[in-house]
């Protein structure tokens, strides 16, 4: 796809925003996640063997658990191990680490807080905290808005705010959008735009339009225009009889997010004069009752659950005739139904044009 985009839908409502961004391979638009769990449980970032009893005291009573102190292995190998996985060209290994961390749940938040302090693991820790979410993670993510390092970790805070449907969270996201002309990393602003599209809140439409008019960045303006259209189209679907019947499963929640692209375009209307002309001398053809199939597909590839099964991380592939885009969907179970908490755009792959040989 030419000039693909990095937010919800760009060129038309029939295509998700797929745009390649320049920048660090891992710091771009939350990419490089696929595969099965590599580390089924992470309880910390160091492995500590128990100190053996001294040989000079054979008559000593057996040690009770906790009597002897543990000694860490020499060297700070935990961040080095994580950095090696995150720097691996194997996307499966990288996404496996994120999935394993998500499966560990809030219990691992203290270790992730420590990992934030090391530049090598800060992005992984911020991303994991944003996925785990909860009231425990938000205060830590909040501090990233003033992080002095040049890592652009704010995008994880903005993305995580999608699940907090409050006036304060909304104001923070719009504040980030309205300052986008002075923002050197466009992915930070796009995270705020995507966060607003997670909610199907039509009251946001006037504010999105106002922000679009005041900005100079044509890419962000295009993002905002498409965000308005996506929210409006999805709201219409949810108000329709078909939308009201949609279930509360993970797949249903994911497909509802993409519904503006999945709904087939309306059939072209036939003019009265043309209809009369075609009917002369022959019986009119019966109208087709089958809807034209859309040219896009949405596939939920994998689902990882939190320890209490109330939260899920889904790897989703959106595909159209020109490209494939990978997304991570974080979902929360509310009143028995799965609902979207946050949406994260990952890597995208353009398809070869038929007959191009490229």
Secondary structure, DSSP 8 states (H G I E B T S, - for coil): -TT-BSSSB-SSTTSB--B---S-TTTSSS----SS-SSS----S----B----TT-TTS----TTSS-B---SS-HHHHHHHHHHT-S-HHHHHHHHHHHHHHGGGGHHHHHHHTTSTTTHHHHHHHHHHH-HHHHHHHHHGGGG--STT-THHHHHHHGGG--SHHHHHHHHHHHHTGGG-S-HHHHHHHHHHHHHS--GGGHHHHHHHHHH---HHHHHHHHHHHHHHHHHHHHHHSHHHHT---SHHHHHHHHTHHHHS--------HHHHHHHHTTS-------S----S-EEEEEEEEE-TTSSEEEEEEEEE-SSEEEEEEEEEEEETTEEEEEEEEEEEEEE---TTT--
